[in-house]
Amino acid sequence: MLFEYAIVAGVLFGLFYSFLSIGLNLVFGVQRIVNLAHGDVIMIGGFASWELYYTYHLSPLISVLVVIPPAVLAGYVIYRLVAGPLSRAKDPEMLSLILFFGISQILEAIVTIVLGNNQRSLPSGAVISRPVQFLGQNYPGVWWIVAATSVPMIGLILLYLYKTKLGTATRAIMSDAVEAAAVGIDVRKVSAITFGVGLGITASVGAVAPFMLGGVDPSEGVNLTILAFAVIVIGSLGNIAGTVVGGVIFGLALELTQLYIPSWSSLIPYALLLLVLIVKPSGVLGRRLRSA
Amino acid sequence: MDDATVLRLSEVVSGYGELPVLWGIDLSVTKDETLVILGANGAGKSTMIKTIIGELPLKSGKIEILGEDVSGLKIHKRIDLGVAYMSELGVFPTLSIQENLVLGAYNTRRTLVKERLEEIFGLFPELKGRRKALAGSLSGGQRKLLGVGKALMSDPKILIMDEPSSGLSPLYVKEVISSLRSITGKGRAMVIAEQNVSFLELSDRVCVIEGGKVSFEGSTSEFENTEVLHRAFFGIQG
């Protein structure tokens, strides 16, 4: 029974991890920007959700949507500010790494100054207080609610990418930015919008993340960035659908390790990451294309 | 710029970083004309194509497309004027064949895209049956045909191609030339940078680049009787 419990919990958390990581992969895929402030955006989304709940009694499930527009706008502006220096850089990936490391530190410092460095949590009663019974086991209802929120949010990103003109342009840039410009796509504008969408979805997951992570605190950003990075590498860098697979694999690995060898639970998912890098460096869903 | 001239380069200097590769290129292309730019590896053909479409900035000089000075315009703005560009890669490998073609008509009215798609599938029937397949799963030759189809989707006034024969077997080179022959003229100018002289079959005029400068410009028949051909491609000193 415990095995089934770990599998179900692994899938529920896995969907959450996919939701948590998808923005990072979107941003990386488009401009090869390694957004080291990814976890800090989740953290800010968490604090926004906490504030909206305690000050305006707004359900975190509503905050999932409320935090998106300001984050999209912030992402658009940040991209416009950094895109110029990045495009002129000899090594844009390294510069983005340094730039976003700086932004990450600044965000953490600002939140600490404004809100203090205490962890804050949201009561599960803010969305559902009773447990959910499934296959004879009781699970915290909030896990199901967050997983059920993750699925349509991931679906929205996939719809954006595969069913809209802007999304197709985004995937074209992911494939080859110069080729994309050569069919008439305004690469910088579409990239800025995509960066905004990436930050929007990232802030959005922050609104429900405190339920799965036990709370929100200003220093959690780094760990969340590392977690998200592991998920997108396992799935496949730059492949959005791969993030869903990577998230579920990560969730299952974590839950099964916690069940059978709990003292190893913080190690196994990252060992899995190394294994994937050695066996299939392009990720589980990485595709091999003909070279000619 | 007279009415028939669709592309004009005046005193164009460009290159990578500080180093110029092109040293004062003058060139013009008229409507309906197919110009083949020939040159050995490293002569500056690709640099010229990249400068025309805006991938490389001008160091000095001027480029006009359909009468408009585009010297300071970004790539997508130049494409909007009625230019299509087929790079050596030519396609988006991670997107499907149909998506590649639809993207070729990115700024075309939606109602026209479906019509054009069927036209292109009529021209290249082997792509039609595999429309959902990834472009990256195609062979090199099929990719080139898809690249040509993608470039034609916008019904461009000027079609610019960078080494359409690169990486192709002689058989596929013939197929690409044959498909390009079927679309020459018809109010469309074509500029093809090549080192494969087979493409002279298509050309009305030839421009030879040597050391970043134009060493010959004239009609194809003039070119075939000049020593430039022998010097540039067979290493024979006249």
Boltz contact constraints between the chains, C-beta under 6 A:
constraints:
  - contact:
      token1: [A, 172]
      token2: [B, 92]
      max_distance: 6.0
  - contact:
      token1: [A, 172]
      token2: [B, 103]
      max_distance: 6.0
  - contact:
      token1: [A, 175]
      token2: [B, 92]
      max_distance: 6.0
  - contact:
      token1: [A, 175]
      token2: [B, 94]
      max_distance: 6.0
  - contact:
      token1: [A, 175]
      token2: [B, 95]
      max_distance: 6.0
  - contact:
      token1: [A, 178]
      token2: [B, 55]
      max_distance: 6.0
  - contact:
      token1: [A, 181]
      token2: [B, 75]
      max_distance: 6.0
  - contact:
      token1: [A, 181]
      token2: [B, 76]
      max_distance: 6.0
  - contact:
      token1: [A, 182]
      token2: [B, 85]
      max_distance: 6.0
  - contact:
      token1: [A, 183]
      token2: [B, 103]
      max_distance: 6.0
  - contact:
      token1: [A, 183]
      token2: [B, 104]
      max_distance: 6.0
  - contact:
      token1: [A, 183]
      token2: [B, 106]
      max_distance: 6.0
  - contact:
      token1: [A, 184]
      token2: [B, 76]
      max_distance: 6.0
  - contact:
      token1: [A, 184]
      token2: [B, 79]
      max_distance: 6.0
  - contact:
      token1: [A, 184]
      token2: [B, 80]
      max_distance: 6.0
  - contact:
      token1: [A, 184]
      token2: [B, 106]
      max_distance: 6.0
  - contact:
      token1: [A, 184]
      token2: [B, 107]
      max_distance: 6.0
  - contact:
      token1: [A, 185]
      token2: [B, 76]
      max_distance: 6.0
  - contact:
      token1: [A, 185]
      token2: [B, 106]
      max_distance: 6.0
  - contact:
      token1: [A, 186]
      token2: [B, 76]
      max_distance: 6.0
  - contact:
      token1: [A, 289]
      token2: [B, 93]
      max_distance: 6.0
  - contact:
      token1: [A, 289]
      token2: [B, 136]
      max_distance: 6.0
  - contact:
      token1: [A, 292]
      token2: [B, 140]
      max_distance: 6.0
  - contact:
      token1: [A, 292]
      token2: [B, 167]
      max_distance: 6.0
